Amino acid sequence: MKKTVFIIFILFAGLNVYGQMNRNRNPNAIPQTNKEPTEKEIAKQKRIMEERKSEYIDNFLKTLEADEFQKHIIKRSISLFYDKKVVILKTPFERNFERQQAIKKLEDAHFLELNDLVSEGDMEKIGELVKGNFKEKDEKKDKKKEKKERKEKEKKEKKKKKAEKEKDKEDN
């Protein structure tokens, strides 16, 4: 009897220690909370999402070869497209197939009016954006490269001007 109680006690203590160790293994885990977000938090999140959407569209527009007027029209059209897509995604459908069909119909019909306004290359890029193939990270990398090259070019020009000034001083 004493052995059985002792074994049960050791087993219980061992399981307790094991449970405590597992709980403390991942200190970076997100704690579970049961509170609902406040109106202020919801408004802040919506504002952040709008800013991010605008930044994403602006990064995409930099890849296009259109002029400023065309880019403005494209920006409005893309923004409207994403707003309509969000409405479709929030709308309850009986089957997922119906939702996919509605999104496909939106993708096919929304940018038809831009065909006359924008070049074929830009329309292909817009099609890639709609399908989700636009790589914003690549655009940011290219942007950083261009900035770095521009700085290097400016440094070389400054050195060249400095050398010319020194040469002029020596000649005088």
C-alpha positions as a Python dict, from the first residue, in 0.01 Angstrom:
ca = {
    (1, 'M'): (0, 0, 0),
    (2, 'K'): (279, 240, 91),
    (3, 'K'): (463, 159, -232),
    (4, 'T'): (150, 229, -440),
    (5, 'V'): (89, 566, -274),
    (6, 'F'): (457, 654, -315),
    (7, 'I'): (456, 562, -687),
    (8, 'I'): (135, 762, -746),
    (9, 'F'): (287, 1060, -562),
    (10, 'I'): (609, 1044, -768),
    (11, 'L'): (407, 1007, -1090),
    (12, 'F'): (188, 1305, -1000),
    (13, 'A'): (491, 1522, -909),
    (14, 'G'): (673, 1423, -1227),
    (15, 'L'): (376, 1515, -1447),
    (16, 'N'): (339, 1845, -1264),
    (17, 'V'): (707, 1935, -1322),
    (18, 'Y'): (683, 1828, -1687),
    (19, 'G'): (377, 2052, -1739),
    (20, 'Q'): (549, 2350, -1580),
    (21, 'M'): (856, 2304, -1799),
    (22, 'N'): (649, 2288, -2118),
    (23, 'R'): (463, 2603, -2028),
    (24, 'N'): (785, 2801, -1976),
    (25, 'R'): (966, 2672, -2285),
    (26, 'N'): (831, 2934, -2524),
    (27, 'P'): (842, 3272, -2349),
    (28, 'N'): (784, 3455, -2682),
    (29, 'A'): (447, 3295, -2736),
    (30, 'I'): (157, 3534, -2770),
    (31, 'P'): (-56, 3523, -2457),
    (32, 'Q'): (-421, 3438, -2509),
    (33, 'T'): (-649, 3726, -2426),
    (34, 'N'): (-1025, 3729, -2414),
    (35, 'K'): (-1085, 4102, -2449),
    (36, 'E'): (-1255, 4252, -2752),
    (37, 'P'): (-1075, 4530, -2941),
    (38, 'T'): (-1196, 4880, -2860),
    (39, 'E'): (-1333, 5123, -3119),
    (40, 'K'): (-1009, 5320, -3094),
    (41, 'E'): (-799, 5010, -3168),
    (42, 'I'): (-1025, 4918, -3461),
    (43, 'A'): (-997, 5270, -3606),
    (44, 'K'): (-618, 5265, -3561),
    (45, 'Q'): (-592, 4928, -3738),
    (46, 'K'): (-808, 5050, -4028),
    (47, 'R'): (-591, 5361, -4063),
    (48, 'I'): (-276, 5147, -4065),
    (49, 'M'): (-428, 4917, -4326),
    (50, 'E'): (-522, 5213, -4550),
    (51, 'E'): (-171, 5356, -4521),
    (52, 'R'): (-20, 5019, -4607),
    (53, 'K'): (-253, 4975, -4904),
    (54, 'S'): (-161, 5320, -5032),
    (55, 'E'): (211, 5248, -4990),
    (56, 'Y'): (173, 4915, -5173),
    (57, 'I'): (-8, 5079, -5465),
    (58, 'D'): (249, 5361, -5481),
    (59, 'N'): (533, 5109, -5495),
    (60, 'F'): (353, 4932, -5778),
    (61, 'L'): (293, 5256, -5970),
    (62, 'K'): (667, 5326, -5968),
    (63, 'T'): (717, 5020, -6188),
    (64, 'L'): (479, 5148, -6457),
    (65, 'E'): (583, 5352, -6760),
    (66, 'A'): (271, 5571, -6763),
    (67, 'D'): (263, 5947, -6711),
    (68, 'E'): (135, 6112, -6392),
    (69, 'F'): (-225, 6149, -6514),
    (70, 'Q'): (-244, 5783, -6612),
    (71, 'K'): (-84, 5678, -6284),
    (72, 'H'): (-343, 5877, -6089),
    (73, 'I'): (-628, 5706, -6277),
    (74, 'I'): (-464, 5364, -6231),
    (75, 'K'): (-417, 5431, -5859),
    (76, 'R'): (-784, 5516, -5814),
    (77, 'S'): (-887, 5212, -6015),
    (78, 'I'): (-663, 4974, -5816),
    (79, 'S'): (-780, 5120, -5487),
    (80, 'L'): (-1142, 5078, -5593),
    (81, 'F'): (-1067, 4723, -5706),
    (82, 'Y'): (-929, 4627, -5366),
    (83, 'D'): (-1223, 4790, -5188),
    (84, 'K'): (-1467, 4591, -5403),
    (85, 'K'): (-1267, 4273, -5341),
    (86, 'V'): (-1287, 4327, -4964),
    (87, 'V'): (-1665, 4370, -4993),
    (88, 'I'): (-1688, 4042, -5184),
    (89, 'L'): (-1471, 3864, -4929),
    (90, 'K'): (-1687, 3992, -4642),
    (91, 'T'): (-2011, 3893, -4814),
    (92, 'P'): (-2141, 3555, -4695),
    (93, 'F'): (-2176, 3299, -4975),
    (94, 'E'): (-2326, 2955, -4944),
    (95, 'R'): (-2026, 2798, -5116),
    (96, 'N'): (-1667, 2904, -5159),
    (97, 'F'): (-1700, 2840, -5533),
    (98, 'E'): (-1947, 3128, -5565),
    (99, 'R'): (-1707, 3365, -5389),
    (100, 'Q'): (-1424, 3258, -5620),
    (101, 'Q'): (-1645, 3315, -5923),
    (102, 'A'): (-1738, 3665, -5801),
    (103, 'I'): (-1370, 3752, -5748),
    (104, 'K'): (-1278, 3613, -6091),
    (105, 'K'): (-1555, 3818, -6253),
    (106, 'L'): (-1430, 4131, -6074),
    (107, 'E'): (-1071, 4063, -6183),
    (108, 'D'): (-1175, 4014, -6545),
    (109, 'A'): (-1413, 4309, -6576),
    (110, 'H'): (-1275, 4583, -6351),
    (111, 'F'): (-973, 4692, -6556),
    (112, 'L'): (-1130, 4670, -6903),
    (113, 'E'): (-1178, 5047, -6921),
    (114, 'L'): (-803, 5098, -6872),
    (115, 'N'): (-714, 4905, -7190),
    (116, 'D'): (-753, 5216, -7407),
    (117, 'L'): (-567, 5441, -7164),
    (118, 'V'): (-265, 5228, -7067),
    (119, 'S'): (-1, 5046, -7272),
    (120, 'E'): (-4, 4667, -7307),
    (121, 'G'): (306, 4627, -7088),
    (122, 'D'): (146, 4822, -6807),
    (123, 'M'): (-177, 4623, -6842),
    (124, 'E'): (25, 4302, -6806),
    (125, 'K'): (181, 4441, -6488),
    (126, 'I'): (-165, 4533, -6357),
    (127, 'G'): (-278, 4178, -6436),
    (128, 'E'): (15, 4041, -6236),
    (129, 'L'): (-76, 4269, -5945),
    (130, 'V'): (-434, 4146, -5951),
    (131, 'K'): (-319, 3783, -5955),
    (132, 'G'): (-85, 3853, -5663),
    (133, 'N'): (243, 3815, -5852),
    (134, 'F'): (378, 4165, -5776),
    (135, 'K'): (686, 4135, -5556),
    (136, 'E'): (707, 4452, -5349),
    (137, 'K'): (1032, 4340, -5185),
    (138, 'D'): (1202, 4330, -5525),
    (139, 'E'): (1081, 4684, -5590),
    (140, 'K'): (1220, 4802, -5258),
    (141, 'K'): (1554, 4634, -5332),
    (142, 'D'): (1570, 4803, -5673),
    (143, 'K'): (1484, 5135, -5510),
    (144, 'K'): (1769, 5093, -5259),
    (145, 'K'): (2010, 4999, -5538),
    (146, 'E'): (1915, 5307, -5739),
    (147, 'K'): (1959, 5528, -5433),
    (148, 'K'): (2300, 5375, -5361),
    (149, 'E'): (2409, 5417, -5723),
    (150, 'R'): (2289, 5778, -5722),
    (151, 'K'): (2492, 5852, -5406),
    (152, 'E'): (2802, 5691, -5555),
    (153, 'K'): (2758, 5892, -5873),
    (154, 'E'): (2722, 6214, -5670),
    (155, 'K'): (3040, 6131, -5477),
    (156, 'K'): (3231, 6075, -5800),
    (157, 'E'): (3104, 6405, -5940),
    (158, 'K'): (3209, 6588, -5622),
    (159, 'K'): (3556, 6433, -5642),
    (160, 'K'): (3579, 6529, -6007),
    (161, 'K'): (3480, 6890, -5932),
    (162, 'K'): (3727, 6904, -5644),
    (163, 'A'): (4005, 6776, -5868),
    (164, 'E'): (3914, 7034, -6135),
    (165, 'K'): (3919, 7316, -5876),
    (166, 'E'): (4260, 7205, -5750),
    (167, 'K'): (4386, 7186, -6107),
    (168, 'D'): (4256, 7538, -6176),
    (169, 'K'): (4427, 7667, -5860),
    (170, 'E'): (4757, 7513, -5968),
    (171, 'D'): (4725, 7662, -6316),
    (172, 'N'): (4664, 8012, -6176),
}
